[in-house]
């Protein structure tokens, strides 16, 4: 029986990632995907409106719909609220981590 020798070849060092180190690449992919979906939606709606305008140019407007400027202002108001809530949640999360994990 031939004698086998075991050689211990050093294994390549596995790259140790810090927590959330990959989050930048993942975040970029998620944001790019969301933006692409938004653009597809905008393109589809724009195409639909163009077609409907040609098919039924005399289509009545919706009487209860606010003016475009009021709608844009409403979007700004709701996103402003969302930003404030998100910032509040961020501060809460940071404070919670601070309370749960002692500083070293």
C-alpha positions as CSV (number, residue, x, y, z in Angstrom):
1,X,0.0,0.0,0.0
2,X,1.5,3.3,-1.0
3,X,2.2,5.7,1.7
4,X,0.2,8.9,1.5
5,X,1.5,12.0,2.8
6,X,-0.8,14.8,3.7
7,X,0.4,18.1,2.8
8,X,-1.1,21.1,4.5
9,X,-1.5,23.7,1.8
10,X,-2.5,26.9,3.3
11,X,-6.1,27.8,2.3
12,X,-6.6,31.2,0.9
13,X,-7.7,33.6,3.5
14,X,-11.4,34.3,3.3
15,X,-12.2,37.9,3.0
16,X,-13.8,39.0,6.2
17,X,-16.6,41.5,5.6
18,X,-17.6,44.1,8.1
19,X,-21.3,44.2,8.9
20,X,-23.1,46.1,6.1
21,X,-19.9,46.4,4.0
22,X,-21.8,45.2,0.9
23,X,-24.7,47.5,1.5
24,X,-23.4,50.1,-0.9
25,X,-23.4,47.8,-3.9
26,X,-26.8,46.4,-2.9
27,X,-28.2,49.8,-2.3
28,X,-27.0,50.9,-5.8
29,X,-28.7,47.9,-7.4
30,X,-31.9,48.4,-5.5
31,X,-32.1,52.1,-6.3
32,X,-31.2,51.4,-10.0
33,X,-34.0,48.8,-10.2
34,X,-36.6,51.2,-8.6
35,X,-35.6,54.0,-10.9
36,X,-35.9,51.6,-13.9
37,X,-39.3,50.5,-12.8
38,X,-40.4,54.1,-12.3
39,X,-39.2,55.0,-15.8
40,X,-41.1,52.1,-17.3
41,X,-44.2,53.2,-15.5
42,X,-43.8,56.8,-16.6
43,X,-43.2,55.7,-20.2
44,X,-46.3,53.5,-20.1
45,X,-48.5,56.2,-18.7
46,X,-47.2,58.8,-21.1
47,X,-47.8,56.5,-24.0
48,X,-51.4,55.7,-22.8
49,X,-52.2,59.4,-22.4
50,X,-50.8,60.2,-25.9
51,X,-52.9,57.4,-27.4
52,X,-56.1,58.4,-25.5
53,X,-55.6,62.0,-26.6
54,X,-55.5,61.0,-30.2
55,X,-58.3,58.5,-29.9
56,X,-60.6,60.7,-27.9
57,X,-59.4,64.3,-28.2
58,X,-62.6,65.7,-26.9
59,X,-62.7,63.5,-23.8
60,X,-64.0,65.6,-20.9
61,X,-61.7,66.3,-18.0
62,X,-62.4,65.0,-14.5
63,X,-64.3,67.8,-12.8
64,X,-63.2,67.0,-9.2
65,X,-59.5,66.7,-10.0
66,X,-57.5,69.6,-8.5
67,X,-55.3,71.7,-10.6
68,X,-51.8,70.3,-11.6
69,X,-50.1,72.9,-9.3
70,X,-52.2,71.8,-6.3
71,X,-51.4,68.1,-7.0
72,X,-47.6,68.9,-7.2
73,X,-47.9,70.8,-4.0
74,X,-49.7,67.9,-2.4
75,X,-46.9,65.5,-3.5
76,X,-44.4,67.9,-1.9
77,X,-46.4,68.0,1.3
78,X,-46.7,64.2,1.6
79,X,-43.0,63.6,0.7
80,X,-42.0,66.2,3.3
81,X,-43.9,64.3,5.9
82,X,-42.4,61.0,4.8
83,X,-38.9,62.6,5.1
84,X,-39.6,63.8,8.6
85,X,-40.9,60.4,9.7
86,X,-38.0,58.6,8.1
87,X,-35.5,60.9,9.8
88,X,-37.3,60.4,13.1
89,X,-37.1,56.6,12.6
90,X,-33.4,56.9,11.8
91,X,-32.7,58.8,15.0
92,X,-34.7,56.3,17.0
93,X,-32.8,53.4,15.5
94,X,-29.5,55.0,16.2
95,X,-30.6,55.8,19.8
96,X,-31.9,52.2,20.2
97,X,-28.6,50.7,19.1
98,X,-26.8,53.1,21.5
99,X,-28.9,51.9,24.3
100,X,-28.6,48.2,23.5
101,X,-24.9,48.0,22.5
102,X,-22.4,49.4,25.0
103,X,-19.5,51.5,23.7
104,X,-16.2,49.8,23.8
